[in-house]
Amino acid sequence: MTLQKFLIQIPDSVLEELSSKLSNTRWPKQLKDSDRERGMEKDYLQSLVDYWQNGYDWRAQEKELNSHSQFKCKIDGINIHFIWEKGKGENPTPIILTHGWPDSFLRYKKIINKLTDPARFGGNPNDSFDVIIPSLPGFGFSDKPEHSGYNNAYVAELWVKLMTEKLGYTKFAAAGGDIGSGVTRYMALNHPNLLIGIHLTDVGIIRDLLMAPDESKLSTAEMAYKKTAQQWMAQEAGYISIQSTKPQTLSYGLSDSPVGTASWILEKFRSWSDCKGQLENSYSKDELLTNVMIYWLTNTLSSSVNIYYENTHSLPPMGKIEVPTGIALFAQDILLPPKEWTIKNLNVIHWAEMPRGGHFTAMEEPDLFVEDICKFYRHLKV
C-alpha cells in the first residue's frame, strides 16, 4: 500500500514568522456607518487577532489533531494526506468524507469517534465505520498540484484509487458537502459498482436551473430556487467570480497576510453558518483559528482556490446518478435544492431536513450529522 505515517509538526520558525506578521498588520480603514454587508467587520477581526496572538495555542491544537491516525500516500504523482481511523464494531463500513472550501479536513473532526465507536456515545455498535478523511489536493497537508486539471472529477478518481488500491476496500460509502459533494457524486457516477451509497448535504449550485432559458418548464419549487439562486449569486458570489477567473492574482495578497487569509475564510463561515451573524454562536475561537491555521501554515490558500478555476473550465458534465443516495439538508445552508429536481437527478432513497445547522454541517451540528449518516447506511451495509 506504501502508506507513510504522518504527524503535523510545524517548525517554531514558522510560528514566529506568523507572530511577527500579525504584530505588523496594516489595518484598512472602515466606514463609521459600515455594516457586515460590506464584509468582515474590523472590530471583530481585530479582537480575534488579539486572541490569536495572546490566547490561542497552536501546539495544543496540533497535539489534538495528531491524536488521530494520519497518513500520506502518493497517487498519480501527488501526495495525499488523510486521516484513517478503524471502526470498533463488527464489520465496520468504510466511508470516505470529503470536505470543501474554505473548510478543511477539520470539518469532520468532531464526528470521527462518534462514527468509529458509536457504542461509546450510546449508539449501536453495528453502526460503526472505518473513517477516511483526505485533504483535497492543494489543501492543508496534501501536496499542491504543479499542473492544471485537478477538478472535482479528477479528485474523485484519486479517491477511488485511495480507497481501493491503497487501502484495499472493494466497496465503500462516501459522503461530502460543498466541493466534497461534487467529488462524491463523480465517484458515484463513474464507479457505481464500488459505492454502496452516497450521503450529501448539498448538491452545489444547480446551474441547469439558475440558467434555465425556458421558465415554463420549471416547477414552482424550481422557479423559487432560480430566483433565490440569482439573488445569492448577485450578492454573495464575488468570491466565485475571482476564484474561477483570476485565482493567481488573489493569491499574492492572501499568501502574504494571515489577517487577509482569516478575513477571506471567516467571512464565508459567518455568512454560510447558522450562527445568526455571530460566528461564536456556532464555533469556538480555537476552531475558527485552527481551520485558518491549516491554510496559513501550509500556504495553501492560493492552491485551494484554484479548484474553482478548474471546475469552471474543465469539469465534465454530470449525468444521472444511480447509486443509492441520502440527502440531509441543514436548515440554514445556502441554496437548498428543490426535492423534485434532486429526485430526478439522483437515486434518492433517503431525504432528511434538519431543524438547524448551516453549510459546515459536521462542524456545526455533529450529532445531527452522525445520526443521519447512521440512519442512511444502516440498511446498506455489505
VOGU-3710 file (C-alpha; in Angstrom, 3 decimals, decimal comma):
1> mtlqkfliqi> 0,000/0,000/0,000  3,023/2,301/0,503  1,431/4,390/3,223  3,532/6,699/5,348  2,539/7,600/8,885  2,191/11,353/9,229  2,325/13,798/12,124  1,764/17,534/11,918  4,986/19,160/13,084  5,162/22,877/12,371
11> pdsvleelss> 8,623/24,390/12,958  8,920/27,079/15,625  10,321/29,435/12,985  7,029/29,321/11,050  5,044/30,211/14,159  7,477/33,011/14,968  7,087/34,433/11,475  3,302/34,321/11,876  3,518/36,177/15,185  5,637/38,869/13,556
21> klsntrwpkq> 3,220/39,282/10,657  0,230/39,546/12,999  2,038/42,195/15,058  2,812/44,223/11,957  -0,610/44,060/10,303  -1,533/47,197/8,373  -5,244/47,574/9,031  -7,593/49,181/6,483  -9,956/51,974/7,444  -13,617/51,065/7,880
31> lkdsdrergm> -16,519/53,462/7,322  -18,141/54,527/10,591  -21,573/53,613/9,271  -20,420/50,385/7,581  -22,167/47,094/8,281  -21,411/43,446/7,600  -22,937/43,675/4,124  -19,561/45,115/3,079  -17,666/42,142/4,521  -15,836/41,197/7,704
41> ekdylqslvd> -16,029/43,913/10,387  -12,753/45,360/11,551  -13,571/45,364/15,261  -14,412/41,656/15,405  -11,398/40,683/13,325  -9,092/42,771/15,490  -10,442/41,101/18,629  -9,915/37,673/17,089  -6,373/38,567/16,029  -5,656/39,709/19,581
51> ywqngydwra> -6,740/36,265/20,809  -4,697/34,654/18,002  -1,602/36,419/19,322  -2,196/36,178/23,069  -4,548/33,286/23,810  -4,544/30,757/21,001  -2,250/27,747/21,462  -1,310/26,081/18,168  0,748/23,404/19,903  -2,326/22,248/21,851
61> qekelnshsq> -4,341/22,130/18,620  -1,535/20,329/16,819  -1,430/17,705/19,578  -5,180/17,203/19,322  -5,060/16,814/15,547  -2,224/14,327/15,927  -4,356/12,208/18,254  -5,911/10,789/15,079  -4,085/8,343/12,807  -2,813/10,281/9,812
71> fkckidgini> -1,069/9,093/6,692  0,275/10,225/3,364  0,466/8,269/0,142  1,339/9,135/-3,440  -1,418/8,733/-6,027  -0,790/9,738/-9,638  2,318/11,615/-8,594  0,787/13,698/-5,790  0,990/13,052/-2,048  -2,413/12,944/-0,370
81> hfiwekgkge> -2,823/13,494/3,370  -5,637/11,675/5,129  -6,972/10,526/8,462  -7,757/6,807/8,671  -9,448/5,564/11,832  -10,726/1,993/12,057  -14,194/1,229/13,411  -14,696/-0,645/16,695  -17,765/-2,718/15,865  -18,199/-5,843/13,779
91> nptpiilthg> -17,823/-5,338/10,034  -17,489/-1,531/10,073  -18,455/0,229/6,855  -15,596/2,125/5,187  -16,605/5,703/4,455  -14,646/8,489/2,780  -15,644/12,010/3,858  -14,727/14,891/1,562  -14,551/18,497/2,727  -14,911/21,693/0,729
101> wpdsflrykk> -13,711/25,305/0,697  -12,920/27,261/2,849  -13,058/24,448/5,383  -10,595/21,552/5,617  -10,371/18,020/6,984  -11,206/19,740/10,286  -14,818/19,837/9,059  -15,249/16,208/10,128  -13,014/16,013/13,202  -15,876/16,121/15,737
111> iinkltdpar> -17,572/13,079/14,250  -14,622/10,699/13,884  -15,014/8,984/17,267  -18,798/9,045/17,013  -18,644/7,091/13,754  -15,805/4,719/14,630  -17,099/3,881/18,105  -20,841/4,653/18,293  -21,348/2,452/21,363  -19,125/4,803/23,366
121> fggnpndsfd> -21,656/7,566/22,724  -24,770/5,488/23,391  -25,221/4,349/19,786  -25,475/0,982/18,105  -22,074/-0,740/17,678  -23,339/-2,166/14,385  -23,357/1,381/13,005  -19,571/1,694/13,177  -17,452/2,947/10,279  -13,862/2,953/9,149
131> viipslpgfg> -13,450/6,705/8,654  -11,187/8,103/5,924  -10,878/11,891/5,649  -8,481/13,085/2,938  -7,317/16,638/2,365  -8,118/17,757/-1,161  -5,082/18,296/-3,426  -3,795/21,802/-2,770  -5,456/21,915/0,639  -3,797/21,551/4,032
141> fsdkpehsgy> -1,171/18,830/4,236  -1,782/17,306/0,798  0,626/18,334/-1,948  -0,053/21,357/-4,103  -0,692/20,416/-7,753  2,023/21,624/-10,111  -0,180/21,433/-13,196  -3,795/22,158/-14,121  -6,594/19,612/-14,270  -7,388/18,942/-10,614
151> nnayvaelwv> -11,149/19,396/-10,783  -13,849/17,537/-8,839  -13,961/14,661/-11,354  -10,203/14,134/-11,236  -10,151/14,216/-7,441  -12,908/11,580/-7,485  -10,549/9,290/-9,415  -7,809/9,896/-6,837  -10,209/8,992/-4,038  -11,241/5,767/-5,782
161> klmteklgyt> -7,572/4,784/-6,061  -7,014/5,715/-2,419  -9,884/3,535/-1,233  -9,245/0,543/-3,490  -5,562/0,415/-4,430  -4,068/1,982/-1,297  -6,485/0,945/1,469  -7,778/-2,277/-0,056  -11,540/-1,756/0,118  -13,681/-3,410/-2,546
171> kfaaaggdig> -16,843/-1,427/-1,755  -17,270/1,674/0,349  -19,519/4,539/1,347  -18,899/8,206/0,593  -20,204/11,500/1,920  -19,451/15,147/1,349  -20,570/18,733/1,198  -19,567/21,748/-0,892  -16,679/20,612/-3,149  -16,971/17,306/-1,329
181> sgvtrymaln> -20,485/16,878/-2,694  -19,229/17,219/-6,252  -16,327/14,831/-5,706  -18,658/12,292/-4,095  -21,153/12,498/-6,951  -18,439/11,944/-9,575  -17,283/8,847/-7,694  -20,840/7,532/-7,785  -21,352/8,496/-11,428  -18,187/6,870/-12,733
191> hpnlligihl> -17,762/3,957/-10,300  -21,259/2,853/-9,250  -20,038/-0,703/-8,675  -17,752/0,473/-5,862  -20,171/2,697/-3,942  -22,714/1,183/-1,573  -24,346/4,590/-1,239  -23,551/8,309/-1,082  -24,643/10,837/1,512  -24,802/14,524/0,550
201> tdvgiirdll> -25,538/17,694/2,485  -25,901/19,766/-0,687  -25,764/19,373/-4,452  -23,843/22,537/-5,242  -25,218/25,365/-7,344  -27,745/23,904/-9,785  -26,727/25,803/-12,893  -29,309/23,993/-15,037  -31,971/25,803/-13,021  -30,039/29,024/-12,489
211> mapdesklst> -29,501/29,443/-16,250  -32,734/27,800/-17,473  -33,890/29,788/-20,530  -37,433/28,392/-20,606  -39,067/29,036/-17,259  -42,326/27,466/-18,433  -40,675/24,069/-17,977  -39,804/24,744/-14,331  -41,972/23,755/-11,401  -42,976/26,249/-8,725
221> aemaykktaq> -40,201/24,998/-6,443  -37,639/25,137/-9,244  -38,691/28,689/-10,121  -38,317/29,690/-6,461  -34,841/28,142/-6,426  -33,851/30,025/-9,591  -34,939/33,338/-8,090  -33,138/32,666/-4,811  -30,001/31,460/-6,589  -29,876/34,523/-8,850
231> qwmaqeagyi> -30,175/36,819/-5,849  -27,499/34,868/-3,952  -25,121/34,929/-6,914  -25,544/38,694/-7,236  -24,960/39,405/-3,549  -22,667/36,643/-2,288  -20,759/35,057/-5,166  -17,984/37,583/-5,744  -15,513/35,044/-4,406  -16,614/32,565/-7,100
241> siqstkpqtl> -16,062/35,157/-9,815  -12,480/35,908/-8,841  -11,505/32,365/-7,817  -12,817/30,911/-11,062  -11,214/33,547/-13,295  -8,121/35,139/-11,682  -7,132/32,975/-8,681  -3,430/33,732/-9,084  -3,966/37,474/-8,702  -5,886/36,922/-5,473
251> syglsdspvg> -3,208/34,584/-4,165  -0,412/37,109/-3,691  -2,199/39,167/-1,080  -3,704/36,254/0,806  -0,477/34,250/0,811  1,353/37,183/2,404  -1,192/38,262/5,022  -2,510/35,991/7,779  -5,187/38,553/8,610  -6,184/38,654/4,945
261> taswilekfr> -6,414/34,861/4,917  -8,514/34,862/8,092  -10,854/37,542/6,763  -11,366/35,767/3,414  -12,195/32,495/5,163  -14,171/33,673/8,180  -16,500/35,933/6,224  -17,764/32,785/4,494  -18,095/30,912/7,766  -20,226/33,728/9,128
271> swsdckgqle> -22,365/34,067/6,004  -22,950/30,349/5,485  -23,407/29,128/9,061  -26,472/29,012/11,272  -24,863/31,480/13,666  -27,255/34,432/13,381  -24,404/36,698/12,307  -22,196/35,871/15,287  -19,515/33,307/14,472  -19,029/32,259/18,057
281> nsyskdellt> -22,647/31,153/18,320  -21,565/28,150/16,247  -17,819/27,814/16,709  -15,157/28,426/19,311  -12,314/30,825/18,576  -9,955/27,846/18,601  -11,982/26,019/15,926  -12,090/29,063/13,694  -8,394/29,792/14,022  -7,290/26,176/13,646
291> nvmiywltnt> -9,074/25,992/10,309  -7,384/29,237/9,260  -4,041/27,917/10,506  -4,327/24,795/8,355  -4,412/27,117/5,333  -1,815/29,578/6,604  0,827/27,169/7,878  0,769/25,145/4,657  0,477/28,188/2,356  -2,462/26,563/0,602
301> lsssvniyye> -4,999/29,366/0,357  -3,660/30,073/-3,136  -3,601/26,441/-4,265  -7,022/25,746/-2,758  -8,841/28,439/-4,707  -7,505/27,046/-7,990  -10,091/24,267/-7,876  -12,739/26,902/-8,667  -10,895/27,730/-11,890  -10,563/24,041/-12,722
311> nthslppmgk> -14,234/23,310/-12,066  -15,283/26,263/-14,200  -13,038/25,486/-17,168  -12,567/21,718/-17,334  -15,266/19,883/-15,388  -17,093/17,197/-17,412  -20,899/17,139/-17,352  -22,663/15,345/-14,534  -25,074/12,577/-15,500  -27,867/10,799/-13,654
321> ievptgialf> -26,589/9,051/-10,532  -27,967/5,574/-9,889  -26,127/4,811/-6,634  -28,474/4,922/-3,597  -28,340/8,476/-2,281  -29,129/10,054/1,051  -29,805/13,793/1,251  -29,525/15,685/4,540  -30,399/19,371/4,245  -29,489/21,641/7,130
331> aqdillppke> -31,990/24,437/7,652  -29,707/27,442/7,158  -27,439/26,051/4,445  -27,163/28,074/1,249  -29,274/27,272/-1,824  -31,238/24,278/-0,592  -32,129/22,212/-3,683  -35,722/21,536/-4,787  -36,679/17,990/-3,864  -38,188/17,176/-7,250
341> wtiknlnvih> -35,023/18,226/-9,141  -32,877/16,199/-6,756  -35,021/13,094/-7,152  -34,877/13,410/-10,950  -31,079/13,573/-10,983  -30,078/11,238/-8,163  -31,351/7,912/-6,861  -32,661/9,425/-3,634  -33,798/6,807/-1,124  -33,396/8,975/1,971
351> waemprgghf> -34,380/12,623/2,442  -33,910/14,446/5,745  -34,484/18,094/6,618  -32,547/19,165/9,691  -34,097/21,722/12,048  -30,895/23,752/12,333  -27,338/23,996/11,047  -25,662/25,630/8,081  -23,154/24,844/5,366  -20,362/23,423/7,534
361> tameepdlfv> -22,652/20,667/8,703  -20,480/18,283/10,706  -18,660/21,160/12,405  -21,881/22,908/13,398  -24,187/20,008/14,235  -22,094/16,855/14,613  -24,787/14,854/16,409  -27,426/15,530/13,754  -24,935/14,670/11,043  -23,856/11,395/12,657
371> edickfyrhl> -27,430/10,350/13,380  -28,394/10,816/9,746  -25,299/9,065/8,373  -26,009/6,045/10,570  -29,690/6,016/9,685  -28,991/6,126/5,956  -26,275/3,479/5,839  -27,853/1,119/8,373  -29,749/-0,685/5,608  -26,955/-0,541/3,031
381> kv> -24,230/-2,372/4,905  -22,421/-5,037/2,894
//
